Amino acid sequence: MTLCARATAYSSSANLGPGYDVLALAHTAFQDRVEACIARAGGERRVEIVSVEGPEAERSGGAATAGRAVEELLGLAGVHARVELRVWKGIPPGRGLGSSGATAAAAVAAVSRLIGVEDASLLLEAAGRGEAVAAGQPHYDNVAASLQGGLVAVAPLSGRPVAARIPLRGDLHVALLVPEPYRVEGKTRLMRSVLPGSVPLQVAARNYGRSLLLVAAACSGSLRLLGEALMGDEIVEPARAPLIPCLEPVRRAALEAGAYGATISGAGPSIIAVAGSRLEAERAGRAMLEAYSGCGSARSIVAVPAPGALESVEVYG
Ligand code: HSE
């Protein structure tokens, strides 16, 4: 009998200003789905992507991150099986919305249940290595958010990536300005290549202080503090800002419309603003779109924190 599982993984915004590679928020803006079936247990380890469908199928490069992530998962868990994957791509790639990470996360979540692996760090490692197909090097923020849901922090501990979900209080809503069309190929690699190789200790200290304030603000529901901390990055945002069309006018428009803060979503070019209600986020989204009108075409989307792929898995067979 063939055993199958399906999982849904949501889009995410990594970094959130000062939290480069260590903070990310999964949100309901877009989703990917993966169905995985164990075609044969034992024998040769093989992962096959049977189909890629959905509105973003064509631009997503065959969903290679899902295949690699599952190969990594089988390898790390020492499992031999033939796995078939069917991918539904709804998250636009190349926009800084964690598209490739979400595909990897959904695939890992579905297969993990089929092979009975629950080690959260191992799942994260597999999904991160899968995502590296797109980004050039593993970074675990997007995959951690898509796997676990909500706001997450991630960092290596004893050489392994470890993620924890940060409790969120308050009625956090986000408005996303998503430019399009946009160059997809190699975008994350390019945006990582412009970053400084080292920074003075005092700059690093101020930045991780702001990341911690952001976390404290999320836990206490102080969206005003969260928004302020989000805009304080001194390391990554200044290096990338020249490559993000209209970041400053869009941010200004969001703030004038009542948002608490706005910054680059992941490696961009999308811009994320935080607000305290759906109404406020819609207002910020409209203002961001208007400010962007001279810069190209874009859409704005309002979203709330999303559940993780690991919570979504359904097994059937
Ligand atoms: N933290 C990563 C970066 C996210 O900013 O490069 C990329 O999706």
Boltz pocket constraint, residues with backbone or C-beta under 6 A from the ligand:
constraints:
  - pocket:
      binder: B
      contacts: [[A, 14], [A, 15], [A, 19], [A, 20], [A, 21], [A, 22], [A, 96], [A, 98], [A, 139], [A, 141], [A, 142], [A, 188], [A, 191], [A, 192], [A, 266], [A, 267]]
      max_distance: 6.0
